[in-house]
Amino acid sequence: MNNEMIKCENLTYKYVDHEEKQDKYAVNGVDLEVQKGEFLVILGHNGSGKSTIAKHMNALLLPTGGKIYIDGLDSSDLDNTWDIRSRAGMVFQNPDNQIVATIVEEDVAFGPENLGIEPQEIRKRVDESLKRVGMYEYRRHAPHLLSGGQKQRVAIAGILAMRPKCIILDEPTAMLDPSGRKEVVNTIRELNKAFGITIVLITHYMEEAVEADRIVVMDEGKILIQGTPKEVFSNVPLMKKVGLDVPQVTELAYELQKSGINISTEILRIDEMVNALCQLK
């Protein structure tokens, strides 16, 4: 049984930089597999290629070299585009750009209507999707009156109503305040853990990345390092070198270890730090 949701083989995407009059590689020969049911986070500073790779995952961009398969479908075959997009939904940075209707439940119904789903089934999916993201009681509200976090949850519900196997989120919390960010991350985690939906989250918030099963760090269009959050974040000097932060407690553990205190650098959360400090003799 094939357990891969997404598979990149030597994936390459280049574009012409008109100022420098030369080809530039946004993604440069990436091999990557995302398993079904996995929660993967992709990190990297601006220009690292992380958003470009995300757009390949639902065929918004097509490779200039190599291949990407989404649930076994080759994105280079244009006959597959519709199927790919119904299996891998995409949520973007700005919630206002994703909302098309004037009532929340109509917005969530937009996707399944375009798929030609029967009205009774749409009704069921809309209610179910809004309940899953905790927005059911707002179903008759006007989206423009909602907070940023609520709008983003409605955008996620709109994707869920299309019954995707995978959701790719490209910096979905970048424009939100801390409480909105928390709402959205909790929603994403719940969809992954409770419903087994494969999640690919592009973020620059390290505290969000801690929740992942696996982290991939990109730099200059290539994968620099990948592993569990503990494995990746304990590489403090490497992360700093490519201009990325690590969670604050991980950095504290790193500094303590550097100053001679016998403490693990594989610490991601405050409670882990408290336990580690309590065990010091």
C-alpha positions in Angstrom: 0.0 0.0 0.0 1.4 3.4 -1.0 1.6 5.6 2.1 3.1 8.7 0.4 0.8 11.7 0.2 3.4 13.9 -1.6 6.6 12.8 -3.3 9.2 15.2 -4.9 11.9 13.7 -7.1 14.7 16.1 -8.0 12.0 18.9 -8.0 13.3 22.0 -9.7 11.7 25.3 -10.4 13.5 28.2 -12.1 12.4 31.6 -13.2 14.1 34.4 -15.2 15.4 37.2 -13.1 14.9 40.1 -15.5 17.1 42.5 -13.5 20.1 40.2 -13.6 19.1 38.6 -16.9 19.7 35.1 -15.8 17.8 32.0 -14.6 17.3 31.7 -10.8 16.4 28.5 -9.0 13.6 28.9 -6.4 13.7 25.2 -5.8 16.8 23.3 -6.8 16.7 19.5 -7.0 14.6 18.7 -3.9 13.8 15.1 -2.9 11.1 14.9 -0.3 8.4 12.5 0.8 5.4 13.4 2.9 3.6 10.5 4.5 -0.2 10.2 4.7 -1.3 11.5 8.1 2.0 13.3 8.7 2.2 16.8 10.2 5.2 18.4 8.3 6.5 21.9 8.9 8.7 23.6 6.3 10.9 26.4 7.6 13.2 28.8 5.8 13.8 32.6 5.6 12.3 34.6 2.7 13.6 33.4 -0.7 14.5 29.9 0.6 12.0 28.3 -1.7 9.5 27.1 0.9 6.4 28.9 -0.6 7.4 27.8 -4.1 7.5 24.2 -3.0 4.1 24.6 -1.3 2.6 25.9 -4.5 3.8 22.8 -6.3 2.0 20.6 -3.8 -1.4 21.6 -5.2 -0.3 22.2 -8.8 -0.4 26.0 -8.6 3.1 25.8 -10.0 4.4 23.1 -12.2 8.1 21.9 -12.1 10.6 23.1 -14.6 12.6 19.9 -13.8 12.0 16.7 -11.9 8.6 15.5 -10.7 6.1 15.9 -7.9 3.4 13.4 -7.2 0.4 14.2 -5.1 -1.4 11.1 -3.9 0.3 9.3 -6.8 -0.8 11.8 -9.4 1.9 13.4 -11.5 1.3 17.2 -11.4 3.0 17.7 -14.9 0.0 15.9 -16.5 -2.6 18.6 -16.8 -5.4 16.1 -16.8 -4.6 15.5 -13.1 -4.8 19.2 -12.0 -8.5 19.1 -10.9 -8.0 15.8 -9.0 -4.9 17.1 -7.3 -6.6 20.2 -6.1 -9.5 18.3 -4.7 -7.1 16.1 -2.7 -4.7 18.8 -1.6 -6.3 22.0 -0.5 -4.3 25.3 0.0 -4.7 28.0 2.7 -2.9 31.3 2.2 -1.5 34.0 4.3 -4.2 36.6 4.0 -7.7 35.4 5.0 -9.4 38.3 3.3 -8.2 37.1 -0.1 -9.7 33.7 0.3 -13.3 34.7 1.3 -15.7 35.0 -1.6 -19.2 35.2 -0.1 -21.0 37.6 2.3 -22.2 34.8 4.7 -19.9 32.3 6.4 -21.8 29.2 5.4 -22.1 30.3 1.8 -18.4 30.8 1.7 -17.7 27.3 3.0 -20.2 25.9 0.4 -18.4 27.6 -2.5 -15.8 24.8 -3.0 -18.1 21.8 -2.9 -20.6 23.6 -5.2 -17.8 24.0 -7.8 -17.2 20.3 -7.5 -20.8 19.7 -8.4 -21.8 18.0 -5.1 -25.5 17.4 -4.4 -27.1 20.2 -2.2 -28.0 17.9 0.7 -24.4 16.6 0.8 -23.1 20.2 0.7 -25.3 21.2 3.6 -23.9 18.3 5.6 -20.3 19.1 4.7 -20.7 22.8 5.5 -22.1 22.1 9.0 -19.5 19.4 9.7 -16.6 21.5 8.5 -17.6 24.6 10.5 -18.0 22.4 13.6 -14.5 20.9 13.1 -12.9 24.4 13.1 -15.1 25.6 16.0 -17.0 28.2 13.8 -20.5 26.6 13.6 -22.2 29.2 15.7 -20.9 31.9 13.3 -22.4 30.2 10.2 -24.8 33.0 9.4 -22.4 35.9 10.2 -20.8 38.2 7.7 -17.1 37.1 7.3 -15.8 40.7 7.2 -17.0 41.2 10.8 -14.9 38.3 12.1 -11.4 38.5 13.6 -8.4 37.4 11.6 -8.2 34.1 13.4 -11.9 33.4 12.8 -11.6 34.3 9.1 -8.7 31.9 8.7 -10.6 29.1 10.4 -13.5 29.8 7.9 -11.0 29.5 5.1 -9.8 26.2 6.5 -13.5 25.0 6.8 -14.0 25.9 3.1 -11.1 23.6 2.2 -12.4 20.9 4.6 -15.8 20.9 2.9 -14.0 19.6 -0.3 -12.9 16.6 1.7 -9.2 16.8 0.9 -6.6 14.2 2.1 -4.0 16.9 2.6 -4.0 20.6 3.5 -1.1 22.9 2.7 -0.9 26.1 4.7 1.4 28.8 3.5 2.1 31.1 6.5 -1.5 31.1 7.6 -0.9 33.0 10.8 1.5 35.6 9.5 -1.1 38.4 9.6 -2.8 37.3 12.9 -2.4 38.5 16.5 -1.1 35.9 19.0 -4.6 34.7 20.0 -5.6 34.3 16.4 -2.4 32.4 15.7 -3.1 30.0 18.6 -6.7 29.4 17.4 -5.5 28.5 13.9 -2.6 26.3 15.1 -4.9 24.4 17.5 -7.4 23.9 14.6 -4.6 22.5 12.4 -3.3 20.2 15.1 -6.8 18.9 15.8 -7.5 18.2 12.0 -4.2 16.2 11.9 -4.6 14.3 15.1 -8.3 13.6 15.2 -9.1 13.3 11.5 -5.8 12.1 10.1 -5.5 14.8 7.5 -2.0 15.3 6.2 -0.7 18.8 7.1 2.1 20.7 5.4 2.6 24.0 7.3 4.9 26.7 6.1 5.7 29.1 9.0 8.3 31.3 10.5 7.0 30.9 14.0 9.2 28.4 15.8 6.6 27.8 18.5 4.2 26.5 15.7 6.9 24.2 14.3 7.3 22.5 17.7 3.9 20.8 17.1 5.1 19.0 13.9 6.0 15.3 13.5 8.9 16.4 11.3 10.6 19.7 10.2 12.3 20.4 6.9 14.5 23.5 6.8 15.1 25.0 3.3 17.9 27.3 2.3 18.6 28.6 -1.2 16.1 26.2 -2.8 17.5 23.1 -1.2 16.8 21.0 1.9 19.4 21.9 4.5 18.3 19.7 7.3 15.3 17.6 8.3 14.2 15.6 11.3 12.0 15.7 14.4 11.6 19.1 16.1 14.1 18.1 18.8 16.7 17.0 16.2 16.3 20.1 14.1 16.1 22.7 16.8 19.0 21.3 18.9 21.2 22.4 15.9 21.2 26.0 17.2 24.4 27.3 15.4 23.1 25.9 12.0 19.7 27.5 12.4 21.3 30.8 13.4 23.6 30.6 10.4 20.7 30.5 8.0 18.9 33.4 9.8 16.3 31.3 11.7 15.4 31.3 15.3 14.8 28.3 17.6 12.2 28.2 20.4 13.4 30.4 23.3 13.7 27.6 25.8 15.9 25.6 23.3 18.2 28.6 23.0 18.3 28.9 26.7 19.3 25.2 27.1 21.9 25.7 24.4 23.4 28.7 26.3 23.3 26.9 29.6 25.1 23.9 28.0 27.7 26.2 26.5 28.4 27.7 29.9 29.1 24.2 31.3 25.8 23.1 32.7 25.0 19.5 31.9 21.6 20.0 30.2 20.1 18.5 27.0 19.7 20.9 24.1 16.7 18.8 22.9 14.3 21.0 25.0 11.3 22.5 23.2 8.8 23.4 25.9 8.9 25.2 29.2 7.7 22.2 31.2 10.6 20.2 29.7 13.0 22.9 30.8 11.6 22.9 34.3 12.0 19.1 34.6 15.6 19.3 33.3 16.5 22.0 35.7 14.9 20.2 38.6 17.0 17.1 37.9 20.3 19.0 38.0 22.4 18.0 41.0 
